[in-house]
Structure formats: structure tokens, C-alpha cells
């Protein structure tokens, strides 16, 4: 899904698009002396974000100069499609590496993303860019499509994306790539021993019953990679009802599920040699006579009992059952993604996912990939002494600490109880939302760490017939 990226045909009329830093403007003018008078007369100095449209002898647009602050910024061109006149553009000069060319193409196509499902106004068309010659088209296409999938799912209102619809999205993805997708619904969760998922979701209406989505793909003899995503399609807070200011964005509380589906898309599109499994506990945390109560005690799939401290800490409960199931197969790599805690946002803000990991090598790989892919994360510690904050007098573990501190860490420590110590496991606590628009990243649902995680998995389990990742 690469909108506004086109092939260069024999009769394609193009306009040169020239990205320049301030330092590069002088040398460019020296080699394009006929444009100097125009560029100087309009006062273009290649300030970041500035644009200079240069007419040709016939009065038509001949070239566009774009000021850059940092040529290494992967989003450096993403502001241009909204500002340039309609037409077909080609980069001049062409990017000199696969990575730079791929980033230019990705930023351009994602600049055209908008969530307009509910708008009657016609969508503004945008200018096209000729595919940069060195771009890794497969990577750009799958990355753009995965990002759009995450954004679309997170942006959908909860009325139109409940547990059943989330399962439908997984089933559609499975059908496309020849994967299997099984869903356990309602009372079936109790029959198959997923009591925490059932308990969290049982207060919702019959039409929005809780479920566990289980997608599998790939050779069953290949290394196992398992992804677990939090799928709370709306979080009212349960009986510990959220205030309106905190509840407003809770359609995005299935952001972890959206992320693992996007990552699965990239893995399957690249045909990585893995046995992929995606587990999504999908629920709505609602209020009714069936809602779980503070200080209730539930038994998890693993057999551990949990004392409910706050019904708004429901995500960790459904993840506990899913992680327990994932751990039973002892995958080579286990990653869970969740919009889990406000504490992680307080510590790191909305753009920087918190990474918790029980394996230093894996953590280092993820952090390095985050830097390389301009998709950063920050590691927070699984600080074992804080486990005492989850001690319960009546159960094996409490769902939350009674104190106000280290909320992201205690949530991760809770999840760690349901993962085997010998399994390489990473937990990502993400925002999944842009609070304000930036080039290529509009306000609304957002994919975070997707490129970084795919890079790690592709490096650990490479295809033998050549790389598919931009380098």
C-alpha cells in the first residue's frame, strides 16, 4: 500500500525535487547559475521547512528546492506532499543508499495517510514521487501497510471495533497470508482455562463477549516467535471508573493488539523463516452487575491467584493468561506490546515506548535497531526488589501496588510472573497515539517500535535467499 509512489515511464513528465541543507545551497547554485537570480530574489536560504518553486522558460514548474535541517531525518520529506503543487516529482540527486532511498519513499507515502472513514468531504489528492532507484520496495510497501493498519485500527471508534471486529481483522490478515486463526469466545474461555480473560470481559454485552485470538503461520519446525498484544477495545476503568478526561482516548487501549497485527503483517510479507504465533486477548472493560470488583481474587491460567487492587488495571490480567499460554511452547522469542500504564508515559512521554526485557542481548538488539530505524525505545529496569510491592495477604500476587510509585515497573514485574525464566522476553509499554500532528505522523493512532522490532526479528531469523530489510 504505497500511495503516491509511481514508476517512471517513458512519457512521464517530472519536476526535479531538490532537498538541500543550508550548506548545500551554495554549491547547488554554483552548478545551476540560471536559477540563482530567482532563488535569491525570493529569499530562499534553505531554512528547514522552506520551499522554493522554480519556474521554467515556459512558465511551468521546473524544480522545487526544499530546505532540510537534518538530511538523516527519515521524515525530512514528509512535510512536502501537503505543500507541493499536484504533479509528479523525482528526487535530484537520487539518494545514494538503500536506507536513504527507502526512508524517502516511506516518508512520502505515509505523508498521504489520513483517517477519513467518517468524513463526507472529498479527500485531498497529493503529488506523486517517482520511486527512488535504490529503495527497497518490499520493505517500504510492507512497512507502510503495517503502519496504516495499526493507525486505522487504533483510530476506529470503539462502537465499530469491539472484540468481534478485532478478531475479524486478524482473520482477514490470516486469510491473506494463508495463516490459521482460531478464536475462543465467551464461556469457551472458561472451558479452555483462560479465566482472567473471561473475568475481565464478562461485564460487556453479549455482542461484545471476551475472546482469545490465536493466529499461527509458518513451518511448524521453524524457530518459534510469539507476539502477544493487549486488546482492550474500550476501557471504562470498570467499577473503578475512569474520569472523563482519562476515558476519552480509551478506544486506543487495543493499541498493543494493533501493533502485533502490524508486525505480523511485516513478518509474513517478508516470509521470514519462523513459526509465528500471535495471541490477542480481546475484551471490553465494561461496567455491569457482572463486573469484577476491587479485592476479588481470580485464578489465572498459570494457576497463580491474583487479588484485584484496581479494576482499571485490567490489561495485565488478560495478558497474564495469554503470556502463560505463549510460554508453554517455549518460543525462541516472546514479545508483548500493550498500552499498559500511564506511569510509562509520565516517565518517557508519548513518543518513547518503555522497554522491559529479561535478556540483555535482546534488549541491546532492540535498542540498537530503534536507533538505526529512527524508531527509538528506552529501557526501564525489571527491578526485582519492587516485586514486594505486589505482595498480597490473601492471594499469590496483587494486580497493583498500593503506592503511587514505579507503576510501569510493577506492571512489568507482574507480567514477568507469567513468563518462563528461560524465555527471551520483551515487554513494550506504548502510547500508540500522536497527540499532535507532525510530518508523516498525523494526530491519532500511531505505530511505535514497529520498524525496530521487525529489524530485530529479521536479523535473528534471516531469509537465506537475501535480505529484505533496508540497509
Secondary structure by P-SEA (a helix, b strand, c coil): cccccccccccbbbbbbbbbcccaaaaaaaacccaaaaaaaacccccccbbbbbbcccccccbbbbbbcccccccccccccccccbbbbbbccccccaaaaaaaaaaaaaaacccccccccccbbbbbbccccccaaaaaaaaaaaaaaaaaaaacccccccaaaaaaaaaaaaaaabbbbbbbcccccccccaaaaaaacccccccccbbbbbbbbcccccbbbbbbbbcccccccccccccccccccccccaaaaaaaaaaaaaaaaaccccbbbbbbbbbbbccccccccccbbbbccccbbbbbcccccaaaaaaaaaaaaaacccccbbbbbccccccccccccccbbbbbbccaaaaaaaaaaaaaacbbbbbbbccccccccccccccccccccccccaaaaaaaaaaaaacccccbbbbbbcccccccccccccccbbbcaaaaaaaaaaaaccccccccccc
